[in-house]
Amino acid sequence: MNLCKFVQMKMLTMKRLLLSALAVLLCGQMVQAKTDPNAPAPTDKKEEIHWITSIDELQAKMQQNPKKVLIDMYTGWCGWCKKMDADTYTNPALVKYINNNYYAVKFDAERQDTIHFQGKDYFFAPQYKANGFAIELMKGQMTYPHTVFMLENFQNPTPIPGYRSVQEMEIFLTYFGDNMYRRRAYDEYSKNYTPRWSNGQPAPSTPVPGH
C-alpha cells in the first residue's frame, strides 16, 4: 500500500468516527429534551375570535341557538380597523368573553354583493360607497371602524362608532352581554365600572345611542 492510499484510509476512518460521535451526541440531547422536567413546555395556540363572515351562516346559527351579536364593520383601506384587530381583538380575556357570549361577525361595509337578511335584500349603494346592510345598521354614519351590537334574534341594533380600546370594549361587551342594559342606563354603568381585562385606558367618552 502506498503512502497516499494509507493517508486517505486514515482520513476516511477519522471522518466516520467523528460522524458517529456527533450522532450519539445529538441523540442524547434529543432524549434529554424529551425527558427533562425543567424543559419549557410547548406554547399553546393562541385563542382567536370565532369570526363569521357570512350573514347566511349568522342567521342559521341564530335559529339554532340565539345569542347576542357583535358586528365589526370595516373596510380594506381603514388603518384604524387594522389597529383594532391587532390591539383590541387579541386580548385573551376579551376573545374568550366574545366567543362565549356573542356571535362575532366581520363585515366589509363596501362589499358589493347582495345581502339577504331577515327577509330583506340589501344592495351596494354607490352614493355611500357601502352596502345597504352596513348603511342601515350604522344609521348612515359611515365612519370606520364601527361596531354594531344586537340582542338575541337581531333585536335593538346599537352602533358604536370609532376605534375602541380593550378597556372601552370591555364595558360595551359586558353591558350587553351581562344584560346590564335591563337594569341601568349606560352612562351610569360605564361611570361606575372598573375594567378588569387590562388597565391604563379611560372609559369610553361616546355614550351609547338610545341609552
N, C-alpha and C positions, 0 to 999 in steps of 0.2 A: 504494500500500500504506500503510495507516495504521500508526501507531506501535505499537499494541497487537499487531498481527499480526507486525510486524517483530521485536519482542522475543520473542514466542512461538517464532518460527522459529529465532532465535539460541539460545534456551534448549534447544530440541529438538536442534539441531546439537551443542551442547556436551555434552548428555547422551549422544548417540550416540558421540562421541569418547571420553568417559570410560569408557563400557562397553566399547568396543573395546580401549582401553589396559589395562583391568582383565583382559580375556580373554587378551590377549597375555602379561601378567604371570603369570597363573595357569598357563597352558600351559607357560611357561618353567620355572616352579617344579616342575611335574609331570615334565617331561623331565629336569630336573636330579636330582630324587629317584630316577628310574629308573636314571640313569647314574652317579650319584655313587658312587665306590667306597668312600667313607667313610660312606655312609649305613648306619644299623643294619640288620642282616639281620632278616627276619621271624622271630619266635619259633616254634619247632617245637611241635606239640601235645604236651602232657604225656602220657607213657605212663601208663596206668592198669592195675590188676589186671584180668585177664580173668575176672570173677566168673561162676560158673554158678549159676543159681537153680533149676534143675530136676534132681531126683535121677535121673529117667529119662535126661536128657542126660548126666549124670555117668557112669551105668552104660554107656551107649552108647560114650562116649569111652574108658572103661576097657577095653572089649572091643577097640577098635581099636588103642589104644596105652596099655598100662599105665603109670601114673605114681603117684607119691605124692599124697596128698590132704590139703588143709587145709580144714577146715570152720569157718567163723565163725558160731557160734551167737549170735543176738542177739534182741532184742525191740524193738518200736516205741517203748517208753517208756524204754529203757535209755540214760541220758545218757553213761555210760562207753563204751558201744558206739559212739556217735556220735563221741566224743572219739578213740577208737582209729581209727575210719575217717579222721578228719581229721589226726591226728598221726602215726600209725604206718603206715597203709596208703597213704600218699602219698610215702614216702621212695623216691626213684628207684632206689637200689640194691636195696632190699627188693622193690619192684614187679618189677624185672627178674628177680630171683632166683626169686620165686614163679612168674612166668609161664613161666620156663624149666624149672622143676623140679617143679611141682605143678599139680594141678587145684584151683583155689580155688573154694569153694562158700560162698554166702551162704544161711543157713538161718534163717528166722524160727521160733524154738522154739515159738511159740504158734500156729502155723498149724493150722487145724482140718480140713484135707483129709486124705485117706488117702494115705500114702506107701508105695509098693511098692519094697522094697529087698532084694535078694539072696533072692528067693523068700518074703519075709515081708511082711505088711501091718502098718502102724503107724497107730494112730488117736489122736485127741485124747483126753487123759486129764484130765477136769475137776479131779480132786483135786490134780494137779500144775500145772494151768493150762498145760499144754505138750503137744506132740505126742510120742507114744511113741518116735519115731525119735530125738528130742533126749534124752529121758529115758534111753534105753539107752546112747547114745554118751557122755552126760555122767555116766553111772553114778549117776543120781538126785541129783546135786549141782546143783541148779537155781539157779545164780548166773550173772550175765551182766556182761560178755561171757564167752564160753567158747570156747576154740579146741581143736578135735579134729584130731589128726594121725593119718593112716592110711598104711600102707605100700602098695605095689602090690597090686592085687586086693583092696583093703579089709582088709588084714590088720592085726592088732595096733592097734586104735583106742586112742589115748592122749589123754585130755582134759587141757587146761591151763586152769585157771580164772583169771578176772580180767583186768583191763586190763594190757596189755603194751606197753612202750616199744619203739622201734626196736631198741635195743641188746639187750633181752631177746628179742625175736622173732628177731633175727639168730642168736642162739645156738641157739634151738629149731629154726629152719629149717635151719641148716647141720648140726646134729646128726643130723637125719633125712635131709635132702636129700643130704648128702655121705656117707651110710652110716656115719657115725662110731659109731652105736649098735651096730654089729657089733664094734667094736674096744675100746670102753671104756665104763665107767659114765658116766651123765650128770653126776653130781656132779664127777667128775674132769675131764670135758671142759669143763664150764662154769667151773670154778675156774681153769683154765689158758688159757681162750680170751680173746683180745683183740679186742673188736668193731672192725670196720673201717668200717661204714656210717655211723656217727655216734658222737659222743663225749658224755660227761658224765652217763651214767646207769649205775647199778650193774648187775651181773649179776643174773639172776632169783633170788629167795630161795626160791621154791617148787620143790622137787625134782620131777622127772618121775615120776609114779606108775608103779611096776613096774620102775624102773631104779635 
